[in-house]
Amino acid sequence: MNWHIPVLDAVLVVLFVAGILLGIAVTLFNHLVFAGYLRRAHPEVYRTLTGEEARRRTGRLTSDSTEDMRRFRTRGDDLGDPQVARLRRVSLGATKAAVGCFVAIGATIVIYVGLTVSRPR
């Protein structure tokens, strides 16, 4: 029996589920934890990032409420607050992990197809 195929099937399922769960976790973290901390600790900045003008400019699917919030979360000023820097690192690390899962799914599919095609009949 060829054990490569069932193992790769399991890897695909695990990577897919991990990617989905990490994506959901990143979205919840960005909306609840990161934005919530800004709302409590830096209300003026939060209002600027999520105000009416910022919402009008948002036109894409994102895990942040506005494009300005995404820009601040990924490369904005720390506002002299070490908590903002820590939350930013956690958010970016989790986002990279979720994207990595989906890239790994693509690589696993390529390996799967390579093993299936080159397998002797």
Secondary structure in CASP SS format (residue, H / E / C, confidence):
PFRMAT SS
TARGET T0000
AUTHOR 0000-0000-0000
METHOD secondary structure of the structure
MODEL  1
M C 1.00
N C 1.00
W C 1.00
H H 1.00
I H 1.00
P H 1.00
V H 1.00
L H 1.00
D H 1.00
A H 1.00
V H 1.00
L H 1.00
V H 1.00
V H 1.00
L H 1.00
F H 1.00
V H 1.00
A H 1.00
G H 1.00
I H 1.00
L H 1.00
L H 1.00
G H 1.00
I H 1.00
A H 1.00
V H 1.00
T H 1.00
L H 1.00
F H 1.00
N H 1.00
H H 1.00
L H 1.00
V H 1.00
F H 1.00
A H 1.00
G H 1.00
Y H 1.00
L H 1.00
R H 1.00
R H 1.00
A H 1.00
H C 1.00
P H 1.00
E H 1.00
V H 1.00
Y H 1.00
R H 1.00
T H 1.00
L H 1.00
T H 1.00
G C 1.00
E H 1.00
E H 1.00
A H 1.00
R H 1.00
R H 1.00
R H 1.00
T C 1.00
G C 1.00
R C 1.00
L C 1.00
T C 1.00
S C 1.00
D C 1.00
S C 1.00
T C 1.00
E H 1.00
D H 1.00
M H 1.00
R H 1.00
R H 1.00
F H 1.00
R H 1.00
T H 1.00
R H 1.00
G C 1.00
D C 1.00
D C 1.00
L C 1.00
G C 1.00
D C 1.00
P H 1.00
Q H 1.00
V H 1.00
A H 1.00
R H 1.00
L H 1.00
R H 1.00
R H 1.00
V H 1.00
S H 1.00
L H 1.00
G H 1.00
A H 1.00
T H 1.00
K H 1.00
A H 1.00
A H 1.00
V H 1.00
G H 1.00
C H 1.00
F H 1.00
V H 1.00
A H 1.00
I H 1.00
G H 1.00
A H 1.00
T H 1.00
I H 1.00
V H 1.00
I H 1.00
Y H 1.00
V H 1.00
G H 1.00
L H 1.00
T H 1.00
V H 1.00
S H 1.00
R C 1.00
P C 1.00
R C 1.00
END
